[in-house]
Amino acid sequence: MPKRSFDMLVGTAPARILPANPKRKSYAIVNNGSAIIYLGGDAGVTVESGEPLLPGEMVSDDTDDEDVWAISGSADQDVRVTEIIKRE
């Protein structure tokens, strides 16, 4: 299966980590930073409403093909993302 991997910085403003993709088979997100990041399904994610991902933790999902957004209470948190795409 084709995959794409990348890293990005998440800070105190919501950032779209993955755009919606109907061809997505699964994804994995690793918090490689030093502070908690919070995940949600849209640009309204906040540190109060998002699902926390602690430093060093990973989350994966094989059912979600919608947008994935993140925010942190601290600037410049390193996030690693891998997305597996279904073959045509």
Kinemage of the C-alpha trace (Angstrom):
@kinemage 1
@onewidth
@group {chain A} dominant
@subgroup {mainchain}
@vectorlist {calphas} color= white
{ca met a 1} P 0.000 0.000 0.000
{ca pro a 2} L 1.262 3.479 -0.754
{ca lys a 3} L 2.086 5.582 2.256
{ca arg a 4} L 3.228 9.066 3.012
{ca ser a 5} L 5.103 10.151 6.098
{ca phe a 6} L 5.962 13.653 7.227
{ca asp a 7} L 6.604 15.763 10.288
{ca met a 8} L 5.126 19.110 11.210
{ca leu a 9} L 5.026 21.568 14.056
{ca val a 10} L 1.853 22.057 16.078
{ca gly a 11} L 1.434 25.140 18.225
{ca thr a 12} L -1.165 27.233 19.971
{ca ala a 13} L -3.381 27.676 16.901
{ca pro a 14} L -5.339 24.778 15.366
{ca ala a 15} L -3.436 23.021 12.569
{ca arg a 16} L -4.845 20.520 10.097
{ca ile a 17} L -2.595 17.458 10.332
{ca leu a 18} L -4.453 15.410 7.723
{ca pro a 19} L -7.053 16.542 5.197
{ca ala a 20} L -10.090 14.357 4.617
{ca asn a 21} L -9.199 11.504 2.274
{ca pro a 22} L -11.730 8.851 1.203
{ca lys a 23} L -8.804 6.695 -0.001
{ca arg a 24} L -7.196 6.598 3.459
{ca lys a 25} L -6.809 3.099 4.868
{ca ser a 26} L -5.234 4.192 8.159
{ca tyr a 27} L -3.031 6.744 9.825
{ca ala a 28} L -0.678 7.038 12.778
{ca ile a 29} L 0.260 10.199 14.656
{ca val a 30} L 3.204 10.371 17.086
{ca asn a 31} L 3.692 13.245 19.499
{ca asn a 32} L 7.458 13.672 19.235
{ca gly a 33} L 7.349 16.969 21.138
{ca ser a 34} L 7.728 17.872 24.808
{ca ala a 35} L 4.141 18.983 25.527
{ca ile a 36} L 0.671 17.463 25.183
{ca ile a 37} L -1.076 17.928 21.845
{ca tyr a 38} L -4.841 17.700 21.490
{ca leu a 39} L -6.554 16.110 18.485
{ca gly a 40} L -9.951 16.869 17.012
{ca gly a 41} L -11.999 16.675 13.841
{ca asp a 42} L -12.131 20.341 12.858
{ca ala a 43} L -10.580 23.782 13.240
{ca gly a 44} L -12.552 24.296 16.448
{ca val a 45} L -10.298 21.933 18.410
{ca thr a 46} L -9.011 23.437 21.666
{ca val a 47} L -6.851 22.235 24.545
{ca glu a 48} L -10.110 21.848 26.480
{ca ser a 49} L -12.063 19.921 23.827
{ca gly a 50} L -9.404 17.865 22.039
{ca glu a 51} L -8.296 14.310 22.725
{ca pro a 52} L -4.923 14.519 24.529
{ca leu a 53} L -1.842 12.839 23.102
{ca leu a 54} L 1.027 12.865 25.592
{ca pro a 55} L 4.672 13.333 24.582
{ca gly a 56} L 6.014 10.066 23.168
{ca glu a 57} L 2.561 8.581 22.614
{ca met a 58} L 1.106 7.376 19.324
{ca val a 59} L -2.467 7.115 18.130
{ca ser a 60} L -3.624 5.216 15.051
{ca asp a 61} L -6.968 4.784 13.360
{ca asp a 62} L -8.171 2.596 10.501
{ca thr a 63} L -11.742 3.907 10.337
{ca asp a 64} L -11.399 7.700 10.084
{ca asp a 65} L -11.084 9.304 6.650
{ca glu a 66} L -12.057 12.818 7.788
{ca asp a 67} L -9.892 15.840 8.663
{ca val a 68} L -7.586 15.507 11.678
{ca trp a 69} L -6.649 18.715 13.509
{ca ala a 70} L -4.310 19.380 16.423
{ca ile a 71} L -3.419 22.125 18.872
{ca ser a 72} L -1.087 22.433 21.858
{ca gly a 73} L -0.706 24.748 24.822
{ca ser a 74} L 2.932 25.214 23.772
{ca ala a 75} L 4.481 26.369 20.514
{ca asp a 76} L 6.429 24.235 18.037
{ca gln a 77} L 5.554 20.696 19.093
{ca asp a 78} L 7.024 18.081 16.731
{ca val a 79} L 4.386 15.708 15.348
{ca arg a 80} L 5.129 12.733 13.059
{ca val a 81} L 2.373 11.511 10.741
{ca thr a 82} L 2.047 8.416 8.535
{ca glu a 83} L -0.941 7.867 6.253
{ca ile a 84} L -1.610 4.616 4.392
{ca ile a 85} L -3.573 4.989 1.164
{ca lys a 86} L -5.751 2.280 -0.412
{ca arg a 87} L -4.627 1.002 -3.784
{ca glu a 88} L -6.917 1.673 -6.701
